[in-house]
Amino acid sequence: MASSSSSRPRTWRYRVFTSFHGPDVRKSFLSHLRKQFSCNGISMFDDQRIERSQTIAPALTQAIRQSRISIVVLSKRYASSGWCLDELVEIFKCKEEIGQIVMTIFYE
């Protein structure tokens, strides 16, 4: 269980961070999820402006740490992406260190 050195409740910038393999779900499942969250006033991190590289971008690590919930969308090629696996490691660090809620969706 995560502990806090302060009695103040944590403020989250995003309600949800999604970890996914883009080519598998970005234009299908994820677009529907994003639309529903938006319609219901749920803030979701949008990675559209993050440039892809060999290592996870600092902005992405920060977004993971600033999200109350991480949703991991496991698709056919999720595990073939080093980027996705790096996100997953960071998500589980946040689960242990700050009590982030982690949910998993198995897609196709």
Secondary structure, DSSP 4 states (H G I P E B T S, - for coil): ----SSSSPPPPSEEEEEE--HHHHTTTHHHHHHHHHHHTT--B---TTPPP-SS--HHHHHHHHTEEEEEEEE-TTGGG-HHHHHHHHHHHHHHHHH--EEEEEE--
